[in-house]
């Protein structure tokens, strides 16, 4: 952050882990070999918070004034840099400061709260809160997870972020392993006939509607509670207004299901919408799938939708956008699950194209 004023190019504040520091041209440090001013950094002992930024700006003006009046004192800032200030020491203190910084840099809503709780907080709970934060504690916590798994990868990412924030030197890259979603065993994805049969076995109309929306639009479990219902009543397009990856629009595959499942007759279940996405999706929806003895996991409706779009011939980049994830994730996850049935179906559709390539006709000379 540049500091305004006549010397704005000479002095700026910047974040360094949990703290702010000032960057500018300063006289040589006591005992330094250099005898001319040079570009250096000073550590005023100010935390990287919104209030800290305001304090740092005031400190920068004081520093600039001392430089102009030739009475700048290195000892003040050397003392701070040598940590003669209160620094967090325990794991618990660092986590609290990390959480504060996390939400200082992003809005605080259902989406970010869910990410914090399910990704970061779930990992940080495995750390001893009253112990000093050091590389060995982080490393040993990572090693409690199975290698080459999604869990190991998540621990490396979260604890690596905490280490970087607290300026703890620990190598996590080599511990991450070679987890790849392509190595995950294919799920038991229901075919469309089973999906329709299961829809009609649900006795409660509100949960039939939830099920139908998830099947027809490939929604994540919680997203069925985060829809623009008013817009949907007048359209076959479903608009997710809040979810894991933000807002997006989704088209029905199959569109006939909008009518068969009577989706425009919105029959919303009585749930507390103030609850977190994880609680609604992983808790409530999964509970009712078990209660009504649906023979597959709720999330498999989403996987079935993804494969169905491939059978329709929808361009995978468009399918990825409608699912709310990247093209790479789409390819890695869903192309791995395409069965011989889907390949045969795609082959048959290509053969029916009137403009498909034809083999050459060669007139051989008569023998």
CORSUL-V965463 format. One line per field, one symbol per residue. psi: psi as a letter, one per 20 degrees, with the letter a starting at -180 (. if undefined). burial: # if it has 9 or more other C-alpha atoms within 8 Angstrom, else .. A space follows every 50 residues. Layout:
# CORSUL-V965463
psi: ???
burial: ???
This chain:
# CORSUL-V965463
psi: oqpqahkhiipqqqpncjrqrppaoqrqqpiqhqjqqrorqqnjkpqmrg hhgghhgghhhgghghghjkkpohhghhgghjklroqqhrggghgghggg hgihjqqoahghhgggghfghhghiiqohjqqorhgggghggiiqpqkrh gggggggghhgggggjlpopoigiihalpphhippprnpqrhghggghgi iohpghhgggghghghjkqqghhijlqnhghhhjqippopipahkaqrqq qpnqhhhgghjlhinpnpqnqoiirqghggghfgghghgggjlpkrqgii hghhgghhhhhhjpphhgggghikrrhgggggghhhjorhghggghghhh hiphjqqqqqopoqqq.
burial: ..#...##..#####.##########.#........#....#####.##. .##.###.###.##.##.........#####.#......######.##.# #.##......##############..#.....#.#.###.###.#.###. .#####.###.#####.#.#.#..###.#.........##....#..##. .#...###################.###..###..########..##### ###.#.###.###............###########.##..#.#..##.# ###########..#.#..#######.#..#####.#.#...##.##.... .................
